[in-house]
Amino acid sequence: MLNIDEQLDLIALTWLGRGDFPSFEGARREAEDMRDKHIPSYLIGTPKLGDYLEEGLAQLGYSLEEFEVNRL
């Protein structure tokens, strides 16, 4: 299970990938408002969550394709 900071990072990454914020830092600051919410339900209920997470990671310079090489 992810701790609260990791859950908030996922929310920020989702928002970044969705285009709601220009930076991860800004999204992460706003995600603090979700601290008392049921974050897993929020994330599960987000359509295209995987796409947003992948796009958010790409904006931060991470490639899922490169990560998968020699791991699958």
TITOR-778566 format. One record per atom (N, C-alpha, C): residue number from 1; x, y, z; residue in one letter; atom name. Coordinates in nm, 4 decimals, padded with zeros to 6 digits. Layout:
BEGIN
<pt><pos>NUM</pos><px>X</px><py>Y</py><pz>Z</pz><code>A</code><site>CA</site></pt>
...
***
This chain:
BEGIN
<pt><pos>1</pos><px>00.0843</px><py>-00.1180</py><pz>00.0000</pz><code>M</code><site>N</site></pt>
<pt><pos>1</pos><px>00.0000</px><py>00.0000</py><pz>00.0000</pz><code>M</code><site>CA</site></pt>
<pt><pos>1</pos><px>00.0885</px><py>00.1240</py><pz>00.0000</pz><code>M</code><site>C</site></pt>
<pt><pos>2</pos><px>00.0482</px><py>00.2223</py><pz>-00.0777</pz><code>L</code><site>N</site></pt>
<pt><pos>2</pos><px>00.1233</px><py>00.3468</py><pz>-00.0865</pz><code>L</code><site>CA</site></pt>
<pt><pos>2</pos><px>00.0919</px><py>00.4364</py><pz>00.0326</pz><code>L</code><site>C</site></pt>
<pt><pos>3</pos><px>00.1940</px><py>00.5072</py><pz>00.0810</pz><code>N</code><site>N</site></pt>
<pt><pos>3</pos><px>00.1683</px><py>00.6030</py><pz>00.1884</pz><code>N</code><site>CA</site></pt>
<pt><pos>3</pos><px>00.1030</px><py>00.7277</py><pz>00.1287</pz><code>N</code><site>C</site></pt>
<pt><pos>4</pos><px>00.0600</px><py>00.8192</py><pz>00.2128</pz><code>I</code><site>N</site></pt>
<pt><pos>4</pos><px>-00.0166</px><py>00.9347</py><pz>00.1668</pz><code>I</code><site>CA</site></pt>
<pt><pos>4</pos><px>00.0644</px><py>01.0227</py><pz>00.0715</pz><code>I</code><site>C</site></pt>
<pt><pos>5</pos><px>00.1928</px><py>01.0392</py><pz>00.0971</pz><code>D</code><site>N</site></pt>
<pt><pos>5</pos><px>00.2743</px><py>01.1214</py><pz>00.0069</pz><code>D</code><site>CA</site></pt>
<pt><pos>5</pos><px>00.2860</px><py>01.0577</py><pz>-00.1309</pz><code>D</code><site>C</site></pt>
<pt><pos>6</pos><px>00.2995</px><py>00.9280</py><pz>-00.1364</pz><code>E</code><site>N</site></pt>
<pt><pos>6</pos><px>00.3053</px><py>00.8584</py><pz>-00.2653</pz><code>E</code><site>CA</site></pt>
<pt><pos>6</pos><px>00.1725</px><py>00.8692</py><pz>-00.3395</pz><code>E</code><site>C</site></pt>
<pt><pos>7</pos><px>00.0621</px><py>00.8617</py><pz>-00.2666</pz><code>Q</code><site>N</site></pt>
<pt><pos>7</pos><px>-00.0696</px><py>00.8770</py><pz>-00.3286</pz><code>Q</code><site>CA</site></pt>
<pt><pos>7</pos><px>-00.0874</px><py>01.0177</py><pz>-00.3846</pz><code>Q</code><site>C</site></pt>
<pt><pos>8</pos><px>-00.0428</px><py>01.1171</py><pz>-00.3097</pz><code>L</code><site>N</site></pt>
<pt><pos>8</pos><px>-00.0526</px><py>01.2554</py><pz>-00.3569</pz><code>L</code><site>CA</site></pt>
<pt><pos>8</pos><px>00.0369</px><py>01.2776</py><pz>-00.4787</pz><code>L</code><site>C</site></pt>
<pt><pos>9</pos><px>00.1520</px><py>01.2108</py><pz>-00.4823</pz><code>D</code><site>N</site></pt>
<pt><pos>9</pos><px>00.2389</px><py>01.2183</py><pz>-00.6004</pz><code>D</code><site>CA</site></pt>
<pt><pos>9</pos><px>00.1676</px><py>01.1610</py><pz>-00.7233</pz><code>D</code><site>C</site></pt>
<pt><pos>10</pos><px>00.0938</px><py>01.0522</py><pz>-00.7050</pz><code>L</code><site>N</site></pt>
<pt><pos>10</pos><px>00.0194</px><py>00.9942</py><pz>-00.8172</pz><code>L</code><site>CA</site></pt>
<pt><pos>10</pos><px>-00.0881</px><py>01.0895</py><pz>-00.8681</pz><code>L</code><site>C</site></pt>
<pt><pos>11</pos><px>-00.1555</px><py>01.1565</py><pz>-00.7765</pz><code>I</code><site>N</site></pt>
<pt><pos>11</pos><px>-00.2560</px><py>01.2546</py><pz>-00.8173</pz><code>I</code><site>CA</site></pt>
<pt><pos>11</pos><px>-00.1892</px><py>01.3662</py><pz>-00.8967</pz><code>I</code><site>C</site></pt>
<pt><pos>12</pos><px>-00.0791</px><py>01.4178</py><pz>-00.8455</pz><code>A</code><site>N</site></pt>
<pt><pos>12</pos><px>-00.0082</px><py>01.5259</py><pz>-00.9144</pz><code>A</code><site>CA</site></pt>
<pt><pos>12</pos><px>00.0402</px><py>01.4802</py><pz>-01.0518</pz><code>A</code><site>C</site></pt>
<pt><pos>13</pos><px>00.0903</px><py>01.3597</py><pz>-01.0609</pz><code>L</code><site>N</site></pt>
<pt><pos>13</pos><px>00.1365</px><py>01.3053</py><pz>-01.1885</pz><code>L</code><site>CA</site></pt>
<pt><pos>13</pos><px>00.0205</px><py>01.2921</py><pz>-01.2871</pz><code>L</code><site>C</site></pt>
<pt><pos>14</pos><px>-00.0943</px><py>01.2489</py><pz>-01.2360</pz><code>T</code><site>N</site></pt>
<pt><pos>14</pos><px>-00.2150</px><py>01.2380</py><pz>-01.3187</pz><code>T</code><site>CA</site></pt>
<pt><pos>14</pos><px>-00.2557</px><py>01.3750</py><pz>-01.3715</pz><code>T</code><site>C</site></pt>
<pt><pos>15</pos><px>-00.2605</px><py>01.4729</py><pz>-01.2856</pz><code>W</code><site>N</site></pt>
<pt><pos>15</pos><px>-00.2994</px><py>01.6073</py><pz>-01.3263</pz><code>W</code><site>CA</site></pt>
<pt><pos>15</pos><px>-00.1995</px><py>01.6662</py><pz>-01.4258</pz><code>W</code><site>C</site></pt>
<pt><pos>16</pos><px>-00.0714</px><py>01.6409</py><pz>-01.4041</pz><code>L</code><site>N</site></pt>
<pt><pos>16</pos><px>00.0308</px><py>01.6887</py><pz>-01.4969</pz><code>L</code><site>CA</site></pt>
<pt><pos>16</pos><px>00.0091</px><py>01.6255</py><pz>-01.6346</pz><code>L</code><site>C</site></pt>
<pt><pos>17</pos><px>-00.0111</px><py>01.4951</py><pz>-01.6371</pz><code>G</code><site>N</site></pt>
<pt><pos>17</pos><px>-00.0314</px><py>01.4243</py><pz>-01.7625</pz><code>G</code><site>CA</site></pt>
<pt><pos>17</pos><px>-00.1599</px><py>01.4628</py><pz>-01.8337</pz><code>G</code><site>C</site></pt>
<pt><pos>18</pos><px>-00.2589</px><py>01.5047</py><pz>-01.7580</pz><code>R</code><site>N</site></pt>
<pt><pos>18</pos><px>-00.3867</px><py>01.5467</py><pz>-01.8149</pz><code>R</code><site>CA</site></pt>
<pt><pos>18</pos><px>-00.3795</px><py>01.6898</py><pz>-01.8676</pz><code>R</code><site>C</site></pt>
<pt><pos>19</pos><px>-00.2741</px><py>01.7606</py><pz>-01.8314</pz><code>G</code><site>N</site></pt>
<pt><pos>19</pos><px>-00.2569</px><py>01.8980</py><pz>-01.8784</pz><code>G</code><site>CA</site></pt>
<pt><pos>19</pos><px>-00.3165</px><py>02.0025</py><pz>-01.7877</pz><code>G</code><site>C</site></pt>
<pt><pos>20</pos><px>-00.3513</px><py>01.9655</py><pz>-01.6657</pz><code>D</code><site>N</site></pt>
<pt><pos>20</pos><px>-00.4126</px><py>02.0600</py><pz>-01.5731</pz><code>D</code><site>CA</site></pt>
<pt><pos>20</pos><px>-00.3124</px><py>02.1583</py><pz>-01.5130</pz><code>D</code><site>C</site></pt>
<pt><pos>21</pos><px>-00.1849</px><py>02.1214</py><pz>-01.5113</pz><code>F</code><site>N</site></pt>
<pt><pos>21</pos><px>-00.0798</px><py>02.2040</py><pz>-01.4514</pz><code>F</code><site>CA</site></pt>
<pt><pos>21</pos><px>00.0430</px><py>02.2029</py><pz>-01.5412</pz><code>F</code><site>C</site></pt>
<pt><pos>22</pos><px>00.1168</px><py>02.3139</py><pz>-01.5442</pz><code>P</code><site>N</site></pt>
<pt><pos>22</pos><px>00.2374</px><py>02.3185</py><pz>-01.6261</pz><code>P</code><site>CA</site></pt>
<pt><pos>22</pos><px>00.3593</px><py>02.2538</py><pz>-01.5597</pz><code>P</code><site>C</site></pt>
<pt><pos>23</pos><px>00.3511</px><py>02.2297</py><pz>-01.4284</pz><code>S</code><site>N</site></pt>
<pt><pos>23</pos><px>00.4656</px><py>02.1698</py><pz>-01.3592</pz><code>S</code><site>CA</site></pt>
<pt><pos>23</pos><px>00.4178</px><py>02.0697</py><pz>-01.2549</pz><code>S</code><site>C</site></pt>
<pt><pos>24</pos><px>00.5029</px><py>01.9721</py><pz>-01.2273</pz><code>F</code><site>N</site></pt>
<pt><pos>24</pos><px>00.4720</px><py>01.8735</py><pz>-01.1240</pz><code>F</code><site>CA</site></pt>
<pt><pos>24</pos><px>00.4626</px><py>01.9415</py><pz>-00.9876</pz><code>F</code><site>C</site></pt>
<pt><pos>25</pos><px>00.5507</px><py>02.0356</py><pz>-00.9629</pz><code>E</code><site>N</site></pt>
<pt><pos>25</pos><px>00.5525</px><py>02.1029</py><pz>-00.8329</pz><code>E</code><site>CA</site></pt>
<pt><pos>25</pos><px>00.4205</px><py>02.1731</py><pz>-00.8043</pz><code>E</code><site>C</site></pt>
<pt><pos>26</pos><px>00.3668</px><py>02.2414</py><pz>-00.9049</pz><code>G</code><site>N</site></pt>
<pt><pos>26</pos><px>00.2387</px><py>02.3095</py><pz>-00.8876</pz><code>G</code><site>CA</site></pt>
<pt><pos>26</pos><px>00.1257</px><py>02.2109</py><pz>-00.8643</pz><code>G</code><site>C</site></pt>
<pt><pos>27</pos><px>00.1259</px><py>02.1020</py><pz>-00.9399</pz><code>A</code><site>N</site></pt>
<pt><pos>27</pos><px>00.0236</px><py>01.9985</py><pz>-00.9228</pz><code>A</code><site>CA</site></pt>
<pt><pos>27</pos><px>00.0349</px><py>01.9356</py><pz>-00.7845</pz><code>A</code><site>C</site></pt>
<pt><pos>28</pos><px>00.1569</px><py>01.9158</py><pz>-00.7391</pz><code>R</code><site>N</site></pt>
<pt><pos>28</pos><px>00.1775</px><py>01.8511</py><pz>-00.6080</pz><code>R</code><site>CA</site></pt>
<pt><pos>28</pos><px>00.1281</px><py>01.9408</py><pz>-00.4946</pz><code>R</code><site>C</site></pt>
<pt><pos>29</pos><px>00.1510</px><py>02.0709</py><pz>-00.5083</pz><code>R</code><site>N</site></pt>
<pt><pos>29</pos><px>00.1006</px><py>02.1639</py><pz>-00.4059</pz><code>R</code><site>CA</site></pt>
<pt><pos>29</pos><px>-00.0518</px><py>02.1579</py><pz>-00.3986</pz><code>R</code><site>C</site></pt>
<pt><pos>30</pos><px>-00.1168</px><py>02.1562</py><pz>-00.5134</pz><code>E</code><site>N</site></pt>
<pt><pos>30</pos><px>-00.2635</px><py>02.1485</py><pz>-00.5179</pz><code>E</code><site>CA</site></pt>
<pt><pos>30</pos><px>-00.3143</px><py>02.0135</py><pz>-00.4674</pz><code>E</code><site>C</site></pt>
<pt><pos>31</pos><px>-00.2387</px><py>01.9091</py><pz>-00.4912</pz><code>A</code><site>N</site></pt>
<pt><pos>31</pos><px>-00.2796</px><py>01.7754</py><pz>-00.4480</pz><code>A</code><site>CA</site></pt>
<pt><pos>31</pos><px>-00.2906</px><py>01.7664</py><pz>-00.2959</pz><code>A</code><site>C</site></pt>
<pt><pos>32</pos><px>-00.2209</px><py>01.8520</py><pz>-00.2243</pz><code>E</code><site>N</site></pt>
<pt><pos>32</pos><px>-00.2291</px><py>01.8529</py><pz>-00.0778</pz><code>E</code><site>CA</site></pt>
<pt><pos>32</pos><px>-00.3730</px><py>01.8678</py><pz>-00.0298</pz><code>E</code><site>C</site></pt>
<pt><pos>33</pos><px>-00.4571</px><py>01.9354</py><pz>-00.1096</pz><code>D</code><site>N</site></pt>
<pt><pos>33</pos><px>-00.5979</px><py>01.9527</py><pz>-00.0727</pz><code>D</code><site>CA</site></pt>
<pt><pos>33</pos><px>-00.6734</px><py>01.8201</py><pz>-00.0735</pz><code>D</code><site>C</site></pt>
<pt><pos>34</pos><px>-00.6166</px><py>01.7186</py><pz>-00.1371</pz><code>M</code><site>N</site></pt>
<pt><pos>34</pos><px>-00.6805</px><py>01.5867</py><pz>-00.1446</pz><code>M</code><site>CA</site></pt>
<pt><pos>34</pos><px>-00.6422</px><py>01.4979</py><pz>-00.0262</pz><code>M</code><site>C</site></pt>
<pt><pos>35</pos><px>-00.5581</px><py>01.5476</py><pz>00.0616</pz><code>R</code><site>N</site></pt>
<pt><pos>35</pos><px>-00.5035</px><py>01.4678</py><pz>00.1721</pz><code>R</code><site>CA</site></pt>
<pt><pos>35</pos><px>-00.6121</px><py>01.3961</py><pz>00.2526</pz><code>R</code><site>C</site></pt>
<pt><pos>36</pos><px>-00.7246</px><py>01.4591</py><pz>00.2744</pz><code>D</code><site>N</site></pt>
<pt><pos>36</pos><px>-00.8297</px><py>01.3990</py><pz>00.3563</pz><code>D</code><site>CA</site></pt>
<pt><pos>36</pos><px>-00.9373</px><py>01.3283</py><pz>00.2750</pz><code>D</code><site>C</site></pt>
<pt><pos>37</pos><px>-00.9162</px><py>01.3128</py><pz>00.1472</pz><code>K</code><site>N</site></pt>
<pt><pos>37</pos><px>-01.0128</px><py>01.2464</py><pz>00.0593</pz><code>K</code><site>CA</site></pt>
<pt><pos>37</pos><px>-00.9759</px><py>01.0997</py><pz>00.0431</pz><code>K</code><site>C</site></pt>
<pt><pos>38</pos><px>-01.0648</px><py>01.0224</py><pz>-00.0157</pz><code>H</code><site>N</site></pt>
<pt><pos>38</pos><px>-01.0372</px><py>00.8808</py><pz>-00.0434</pz><code>H</code><site>CA</site></pt>
<pt><pos>38</pos><px>-00.9676</px><py>00.8724</py><pz>-00.1787</pz><code>H</code><site>C</site></pt>
<pt><pos>39</pos><px>-00.8369</px><py>00.8829</py><pz>-00.1760</pz><code>I</code><site>N</site></pt>
<pt><pos>39</pos><px>-00.7554</px><py>00.8941</py><pz>-00.2967</pz><code>I</code><site>CA</site></pt>
<pt><pos>39</pos><px>-00.7666</px><py>00.7717</py><pz>-00.3872</pz><code>I</code><site>C</site></pt>
<pt><pos>40</pos><px>-00.7615</px><py>00.6485</py><pz>-00.3340</pz><code>P</code><site>N</site></pt>
<pt><pos>40</pos><px>-00.7730</px><py>00.5336</py><pz>-00.4254</pz><code>P</code><site>CA</site></pt>
<pt><pos>40</pos><px>-00.9005</px><py>00.5372</py><pz>-00.5099</pz><code>P</code><site>C</site></pt>
<pt><pos>41</pos><px>-01.0116</px><py>00.5737</py><pz>-00.4499</pz><code>S</code><site>N</site></pt>
<pt><pos>41</pos><px>-01.1376</px><py>00.5820</py><pz>-00.5259</pz><code>S</code><site>CA</site></pt>
<pt><pos>41</pos><px>-01.1296</px><py>00.6902</py><pz>-00.6325</pz><code>S</code><site>C</site></pt>
<pt><pos>42</pos><px>-01.0682</px><py>00.8018</py><pz>-00.5973</pz><code>Y</code><site>N</site></pt>
<pt><pos>42</pos><px>-01.0526</px><py>00.9107</py><pz>-00.6939</pz><code>Y</code><site>CA</site></pt>
<pt><pos>42</pos><px>-00.9708</px><py>00.8634</py><pz>-00.8141</pz><code>Y</code><site>C</site></pt>
<pt><pos>43</pos><px>-00.8584</px><py>00.7971</py><pz>-00.7871</pz><code>L</code><site>N</site></pt>
<pt><pos>43</pos><px>-00.7723</px><py>00.7516</py><pz>-00.8961</pz><code>L</code><site>CA</site></pt>
<pt><pos>43</pos><px>-00.8395</px><py>00.6439</py><pz>-00.9799</pz><code>L</code><site>C</site></pt>
<pt><pos>44</pos><px>-00.9025</px><py>00.5478</py><pz>-00.9155</pz><code>I</code><site>N</site></pt>
<pt><pos>44</pos><px>-00.9695</px><py>00.4399</py><pz>-00.9891</pz><code>I</code><site>CA</site></pt>
<pt><pos>44</pos><px>-01.0812</px><py>00.4953</py><pz>-01.0766</pz><code>I</code><site>C</site></pt>
<pt><pos>45</pos><px>-01.1462</px><py>00.6001</py><pz>-01.0312</pz><code>G</code><site>N</site></pt>
<pt><pos>45</pos><px>-01.2560</px><py>00.6595</py><pz>-01.1065</pz><code>G</code><site>CA</site></pt>
<pt><pos>45</pos><px>-01.2119</px><py>00.7561</py><pz>-01.2157</pz><code>G</code><site>C</site></pt>
<pt><pos>46</pos><px>-01.0816</px><py>00.7712</py><pz>-01.2350</pz><code>T</code><site>N</site></pt>
<pt><pos>46</pos><px>-01.0309</px><py>00.8631</py><pz>-01.3366</pz><code>T</code><site>CA</site></pt>
<pt><pos>46</pos><px>-01.0172</px><py>00.7912</py><pz>-01.4704</pz><code>T</code><site>C</site></pt>
<pt><pos>47</pos><px>-01.1007</px><py>00.8274</py><pz>-01.5682</pz><code>P</code><site>N</site></pt>
<pt><pos>47</pos><px>-01.0877</px><py>00.7658</py><pz>-01.7009</pz><code>P</code><site>CA</site></pt>
<pt><pos>47</pos><px>-00.9496</px><py>00.7943</py><pz>-01.7596</pz><code>P</code><site>C</site></pt>
<pt><pos>48</pos><px>-00.8949</px><py>00.6980</py><pz>-01.8297</pz><code>K</code><site>N</site></pt>
<pt><pos>48</pos><px>-00.7646</px><py>00.7104</py><pz>-01.8959</pz><code>K</code><site>CA</site></pt>
<pt><pos>48</pos><px>-00.6504</px><py>00.7362</py><pz>-01.7983</pz><code>K</code><site>C</site></pt>
<pt><pos>49</pos><px>-00.6618</px><py>00.6861</py><pz>-01.6751</pz><code>L</code><site>N</site></pt>
<pt><pos>49</pos><px>-00.5604</px><py>00.7079</py><pz>-01.5726</pz><code>L</code><site>CA</site></pt>
<pt><pos>49</pos><px>-00.4220</px><py>00.6645</py><pz>-01.6210</pz><code>L</code><site>C</site></pt>
<pt><pos>50</pos><px>-00.4124</px><py>00.5467</py><pz>-01.6801</pz><code>G</code><site>N</site></pt>
<pt><pos>50</pos><px>-00.2827</px><py>00.4972</py><pz>-01.7277</pz><code>G</code><site>CA</site></pt>
<pt><pos>50</pos><px>-00.2196</px><py>00.5902</py><pz>-01.8293</pz><code>G</code><site>C</site></pt>
<pt><pos>51</pos><px>-00.3003</px><py>00.6428</py><pz>-01.9196</pz><code>D</code><site>N</site></pt>
<pt><pos>51</pos><px>-00.2499</px><py>00.7361</py><pz>-02.0201</pz><code>D</code><site>CA</site></pt>
<pt><pos>51</pos><px>-00.1970</px><py>00.8639</py><pz>-01.9547</pz><code>D</code><site>C</site></pt>
<pt><pos>52</pos><px>-00.2708</px><py>00.9148</py><pz>-01.8564</pz><code>Y</code><site>N</site></pt>
<pt><pos>52</pos><px>-00.2289</px><py>01.0372</py><pz>-01.7886</pz><code>Y</code><site>CA</site></pt>
<pt><pos>52</pos><px>-00.0998</px><py>01.0150</py><pz>-01.7098</pz><code>Y</code><site>C</site></pt>
<pt><pos>53</pos><px>-00.0900</px><py>00.9007</py><pz>-01.6435</pz><code>L</code><site>N</site></pt>
<pt><pos>53</pos><px>00.0323</px><py>00.8711</py><pz>-01.5688</pz><code>L</code><site>CA</site></pt>
<pt><pos>53</pos><px>00.1518</px><py>00.8597</py><pz>-01.6631</pz><code>L</code><site>C</site></pt>
<pt><pos>54</pos><px>00.1322</px><py>00.7914</py><pz>-01.7750</pz><code>E</code><site>N</site></pt>
<pt><pos>54</pos><px>00.2408</px><py>00.7768</py><pz>-01.8720</pz><code>E</code><site>CA</site></pt>
<pt><pos>54</pos><px>00.2826</px><py>00.9129</py><pz>-01.9275</pz><code>E</code><site>C</site></pt>
<pt><pos>55</pos><px>00.1859</px><py>00.9977</py><pz>-01.9608</pz><code>E</code><site>N</site></pt>
<pt><pos>55</pos><px>00.2170</px><py>01.1306</py><pz>-02.0130</pz><code>E</code><site>CA</site></pt>
<pt><pos>55</pos><px>00.2862</px><py>01.2167</py><pz>-01.9073</pz><code>E</code><site>C</site></pt>
<pt><pos>56</pos><px>00.2398</px><py>01.2080</py><pz>-01.7833</pz><code>G</code><site>N</site></pt>
<pt><pos>56</pos><px>00.3041</px><py>01.2826</py><pz>-01.6753</pz><code>G</code><site>CA</site></pt>
<pt><pos>56</pos><px>00.4491</px><py>01.2405</py><pz>-01.6574</pz><code>G</code><site>C</site></pt>
<pt><pos>57</pos><px>00.4734</px><py>01.1115</py><pz>-01.6605</pz><code>L</code><site>N</site></pt>
<pt><pos>57</pos><px>00.6109</px><py>01.0620</py><pz>-01.6504</pz><code>L</code><site>CA</site></pt>
<pt><pos>57</pos><px>00.6953</px><py>01.1102</py><pz>-01.7675</pz><code>L</code><site>C</site></pt>
<pt><pos>58</pos><px>00.6378</px><py>01.1090</py><pz>-01.8866</pz><code>A</code><site>N</site></pt>
<pt><pos>58</pos><px>00.7109</px><py>01.1554</py><pz>-02.0054</pz><code>A</code><site>CA</site></pt>
<pt><pos>58</pos><px>00.7494</px><py>01.3025</py><pz>-01.9901</pz><code>A</code><site>C</site></pt>
<pt><pos>59</pos><px>00.6598</px><py>01.3827</py><pz>-01.9336</pz><code>Q</code><site>N</site></pt>
<pt><pos>59</pos><px>00.6903</px><py>01.5245</py><pz>-01.9132</pz><code>Q</code><site>CA</site></pt>
<pt><pos>59</pos><px>00.8024</px><py>01.5448</py><pz>-01.8126</pz><code>Q</code><site>C</site></pt>
<pt><pos>60</pos><px>00.8199</px><py>01.4464</py><pz>-01.7243</pz><code>L</code><site>N</site></pt>
<pt><pos>60</pos><px>00.9284</px><py>01.4530</py><pz>-01.6260</pz><code>L</code><site>CA</site></pt>
<pt><pos>60</pos><px>01.0558</px><py>01.3861</py><pz>-01.6774</pz><code>L</code><site>C</site></pt>
<pt><pos>61</pos><px>01.0508</px><py>01.3374</py><pz>-01.8019</pz><code>G</code><site>N</site></pt>
<pt><pos>61</pos><px>01.1700</px><py>01.2786</py><pz>-01.8627</pz><code>G</code><site>CA</site></pt>
<pt><pos>61</pos><px>01.1845</px><py>01.1289</py><pz>-01.8468</pz><code>G</code><site>C</site></pt>
<pt><pos>62</pos><px>01.0783</px><py>01.0602</py><pz>-01.8077</pz><code>Y</code><site>N</site></pt>
<pt><pos>62</pos><px>01.0828</px><py>00.9153</py><pz>-01.7901</pz><code>Y</code><site>CA</site></pt>
<pt><pos>62</pos><px>01.0064</px><py>00.8471</py><pz>-01.9035</pz><code>Y</code><site>C</site></pt>
<pt><pos>63</pos><px>01.0616</px><py>00.7400</py><pz>-01.9545</pz><code>S</code><site>N</site></pt>
<pt><pos>63</pos><px>00.9984</px><py>00.6645</py><pz>-02.0617</pz><code>S</code><site>CA</site></pt>
<pt><pos>63</pos><px>00.9618</px><py>00.5258</py><pz>-02.0116</pz><code>S</code><site>C</site></pt>
<pt><pos>64</pos><px>00.8349</px><py>00.4917</py><pz>-02.0192</pz><code>L</code><site>N</site></pt>
<pt><pos>64</pos><px>00.7938</px><py>00.3576</py><pz>-01.9795</pz><code>L</code><site>CA</site></pt>
<pt><pos>64</pos><px>00.8474</px><py>00.2533</py><pz>-02.0762</pz><code>L</code><site>C</site></pt>
<pt><pos>65</pos><px>00.8615</px><py>00.2900</py><pz>-02.2023</pz><code>E</code><site>N</site></pt>
<pt><pos>65</pos><px>00.9152</px><py>00.1968</py><pz>-02.3010</pz><code>E</code><site>CA</site></pt>
<pt><pos>65</pos><px>01.0590</px><py>00.1612</py><pz>-02.2676</pz><code>E</code><site>C</site></pt>
<pt><pos>66</pos><px>01.1388</px><py>00.2592</py><pz>-02.2295</pz><code>E</code><site>N</site></pt>
<pt><pos>66</pos><px>01.2770</px><py>00.2315</py><pz>-02.1912</pz><code>E</code><site>CA</site></pt>
<pt><pos>66</pos><px>01.2823</px><py>00.1487</py><pz>-02.0633</pz><code>E</code><site>C</site></pt>
<pt><pos>67</pos><px>01.1921</px><py>00.1737</py><pz>-01.9712</pz><code>F</code><site>N</site></pt>
<pt><pos>67</pos><px>01.1876</px><py>00.0981</py><pz>-01.8469</pz><code>F</code><site>CA</site></pt>
<pt><pos>67</pos><px>01.1556</px><py>-00.0482</py><pz>-01.8718</pz><code>F</code><site>C</site></pt>
<pt><pos>68</pos><px>01.0685</px><py>-00.0743</py><pz>-01.9684</pz><code>E</code><site>N</site></pt>
<pt><pos>68</pos><px>01.0252</px><py>-00.2111</py><pz>-01.9979</pz><code>E</code><site>CA</site></pt>
<pt><pos>68</pos><px>01.1310</px><py>-00.2951</py><pz>-02.0674</pz><code>E</code><site>C</site></pt>
<pt><pos>69</pos><px>01.2264</px><py>-00.2304</py><pz>-02.1331</pz><code>V</code><site>N</site></pt>
<pt><pos>69</pos><px>01.3292</px><py>-00.3038</py><pz>-02.2064</pz><code>V</code><site>CA</site></pt>
<pt><pos>69</pos><px>01.4021</px><py>-00.3992</py><pz>-02.1107</pz><code>V</code><site>C</site></pt>
<pt><pos>70</pos><px>01.4053</px><py>-00.5244</py><pz>-02.1487</pz><code>N</code><site>N</site></pt>
<pt><pos>70</pos><px>01.4708</px><py>-00.6318</py><pz>-02.0730</pz><code>N</code><site>CA</site></pt>
<pt><pos>70</pos><px>01.4065</px><py>-00.6597</py><pz>-01.9363</pz><code>N</code><site>C</site></pt>
<pt><pos>71</pos><px>01.2857</px><py>-00.6096</py><pz>-01.9136</pz><code>R</code><site>N</site></pt>
<pt><pos>71</pos><px>01.2166</px><py>-00.6391</py><pz>-01.7880</pz><code>R</code><site>CA</site></pt>
<pt><pos>71</pos><px>01.0948</px><py>-00.7288</py><pz>-01.8106</pz><code>R</code><site>C</site></pt>
<pt><pos>72</pos><px>01.0423</px><py>-00.7299</py><pz>-01.9305</pz><code>L</code><site>N</site></pt>
<pt><pos>72</pos><px>00.9241</px><py>-00.8109</py><pz>-01.9592</pz><code>L</code><site>CA</site></pt>
<pt><pos>72</pos><px>00.9589</px><py>-00.9328</py><pz>-02.0383</pz><code>L</code><site>C</site></pt>
***
